[in-house]
């Protein structure tokens, strides 16, 4: 019998789980590694189970079958990965899976109509209107996710190599990247062959830091990401969204780089993606039909 509800927000960098009781009282919360199912369903499940186990331990819950789990995960829009993930064995009383954007939007507007743009490691825009989902972007790095930290980091690496070859001016930011790799271009190339979105995204804090110091490359990259985020905002507005919550580690810091027209559409989210996932846990929010 389900007695507890757990919301899981999983992205390319981290996975967070929060458990509440039937009255909505907070019981436990934990954070672990990546839970983007496109990076491997077994890896994502391991991160999720670890986060839930830690939160359950805090809550004093020993029987995991008493927990109903709502999952808001990056990569869940890919149907084959969604089905592979849902086919994995799991010990919970109830299990429902949708995208990280869906969970964030449910949380931001407490299940009512509304729109969000998430710009974290990746990016996506989603507008929920009377049960219908309108999605823009979010088709994963490197072919999509503009406005997210991974694409920003990829562009930084590209521009750093151009600066090294005297095809653009060097800057404190490009020198920072070269120093990070011990000025070894072969090391950069080798790293790029296996680098994950979170590996590219690790450079975004330094980009923000140096942009505040008027570093030319940092400002260029930050404005480019702001333009990408704004494209998502205005795209949702054209689909009918009048109020849009901007969320994520990049989104929350990039507001001042947006145009006044885009800023005028923004509202504060009522709650986070874990709160949305907890709302999901009490019903069937599966993105695709799943044969039982």
N, C-alpha and C positions, 0 to 999 in steps of 0.2 A: 504494500500500500504506500502510495506516495505521500510523504509528509513534508518534504522540503523542495525548494525550487532553486535551481542553479542557472545563472546566466554566464555564458562564455563568449568573450570577445577575442577572436584570434586573427592576427595579421601576420605580415611577413617578418616582423621583428619579435613580437611577443604574444603571449596568450594570457589572458586574465580571466579568472573565475570568481564569482561571488555567489554565496549561498544565503538564502533567507528562509524563514519558516512560513507557515500558511498565513500568518498575519502580516507578512512582509518585513519582519524584524531581521536585521542584519545578524548573521551568525559567523561568517568567515569569508576570507578573500585571499587569493594567492596569484602570483605571476610567474610564468615559466617562459620557455622558448617559443620559437616560431610555430604557428598553427595554420599557415597557408597550405591548403590541401593540394595545391598544384606543385608544391615542393616535395610532395610525398605524403600519401594518406596515412601510412604507418607512423611517420615522423610527427605529423599533426596530431594523431590520436595519442601518441605518447606524451606530447606536451599537454594536451587537454586532460588526460587521465592524471598526470602529475599535478596539474593545477587544482583539479577537483579534489584529489586526495588530500592535498595540503589544506585546502579550504575546509574539507570535511573533518579533518583532524582538529582544526581550530574549533569547529562547531561541536565536536564530540560525537560525530556521526560515524558509526562503524558499519552499518548496513547500507551500501551504496544503492541498493534496489529501492530504497525509500526516497531517492532523489530523482526529480524530473528535471531534465536538462534541455535548455534552449541554446542552440549554437548559432552564433553570428560569425561566420568564418570567411576570410579572404579566399578566393578561388572557388567558392561554392557555386558560382554561376556556370562553371564548366560541368556539363551534365555527366560526362563519363567519370570525372573525378568525384562528383557528388555521389554517384551510385557506388563507386568503389569504396568511398569512405563509409557510407551507410551500411555497406555489407560487412564491415569489420565487426567482430564480437565486442560487446560492451556490457557493463554490469548494471546499467541504470534502469530505473523503473519506466522512464519515458525519455525519448530522444527525438528532437526535431531540429532540422538544419536548414538555414537560409544564409544569405550573404551577410558580410560584415556591414555593408551599406544598409541593408534591410533592418538589421538589429539596431543600428545607430539611429535610423529614421524613426523606428517605433519608440525608442527611448526619448529622442529629442522632442517628440510631439505627443508622448503618452498614448500612442496608438491611434491618434487622430490624423487627419490629412495634414501633410506638410512635406517639406523637401530638405534634404541635407546634401552638402558636399563634404566628403572626407578627403583630406590631403595629409597622409601620414607617410609611411614608406611607399605606398601606392596611392591611387586616387580613384574616386568614383562619385557620381552624382545620382541621386535617386529621389523621385517624387512619388509619394503614396497618395492616391486620390480615390477614395471610396473603394478600397480594396485592390485597385489597379496599380501596378508598378510601372513607372517610366524611368528607365535607366539610361544614363549617358556615361561613356567611358568605362573604366574599370575592367579592361580586358587583359590586364596583367602586363608586367614588365617583360621585355623592353618595347613591345609593339604599342602599348597604351600607357596608362598611369601617369600622363603628363600632369605636372603640378605636384607630384609626390617626391619624396626625398631620394628615391632610387634613380629616377630620371634626372633630377638635379645633380646627383653625384656622377652619373654617367656623362652628362654634359661637362662637368668639371674635369673629369679625366681627359675627355677629348680636347678641351681647350688648353689644358696643361701640356699635352703633347704638342699642340700647335705652338704654344709659347716656347717650349724647348727647342723647336725647329725654327725659331725666329719668324714664324708666320703670324704672330700677334705679340703684343707687348707682354712682358712678364709682369707679375704682380706678387704681392705678399702671399696671396692665396695659391697661385701656381707653384711658388717656391715651397709653401707648406706641403703640398701634395708630393713634390719631388723629394723633399726631405723625408716624408712618411715612407717612401719606397727606397730610401738611401741613394737617391739619384741614379737608380738602376732601371733603365727603360725595359730591359728584358724581364725584370721582376714585375713591372706593371702589366706587361703583356701576359706573362704566365698567370698572374693573379686574376686577370680578366677572364681567363678560360673557365674558371670555376666560381667566380664571384656571384653571390646571390644578391637579390634586391637590398637586403639589410646591409650588405657589405658596401654597396654604393651609397646607401643612405647614411652611413656613419659620418660622412663629410658634411652633412647639412648644418649641424651646429656651428662649425667653423665658417661656413658660408654666411650665415646670419651674423656671426660675430664680426667678421671682416667687412661685411656690407655696412655695418654701423660705423666702421672706421673709414668708409668711403673708398674701399678697395674697388678698383674699376671692374675687375672680373667678377668679384662677389656681387656687386650691384647688378651687373648684367645678368648673371644667373638667377638672382632673386627676382628681378623684374620679369624675366622669362617665365619663371614658375608662377608668379602672380598673374601673368597674362593667361597661362594655362588654367589656373583656378578660376579666373574670371570667365573664361570661355564656358566652363561647366556651369557656373552660376547663371549666366545669361541664357545658356541653353535650356536650363530647367525653367527659367522665367518664361521663355517662349512656349514651353509646354503647358503653362498655366500656373506655375508656382509663384505665389506672391510673397511668401515668407520662407527664407532659406537659412538653415543653421550651418555654419561653417565649422567643421570639427577636424581633429587630428593634430599631430605635433607640428606639421607645417602650416596647416590652415589657421590654427589659432594664433600664429605669429606673423602671418603675412597680410593681415587685414589692412594695415596702413599703406601697403603697396598696391591696393586695388583702387579702381576709379570710384569717384563718388556715386555713380550710377549703380555699381555693383554693391558698394557698402550699404546703400539705402535699402537693399533687399534683405540684409542680414538680420537675424534675430538670435537671441541666446537660446541654446537647447535647454529643455526642462530637465533632462537627465542624460546619462551616458549610454554607450552601447551595451554595457552589461545590464543596465536597468531594462533596456529594450529586450535583451535576450531572456531576462527573467520573465517578462511578459509573454515571450514566445513559449517559455517552458510550460505554461499552463494550457496550451492548446496545440493544434497541429498547424505549424507554419512551414512545413516542408516546401522547398522550392519546386520539387518534382515529385510525382507519385512514386511511392516506394513499395514494391511487392513484399508482403509479409509472409 
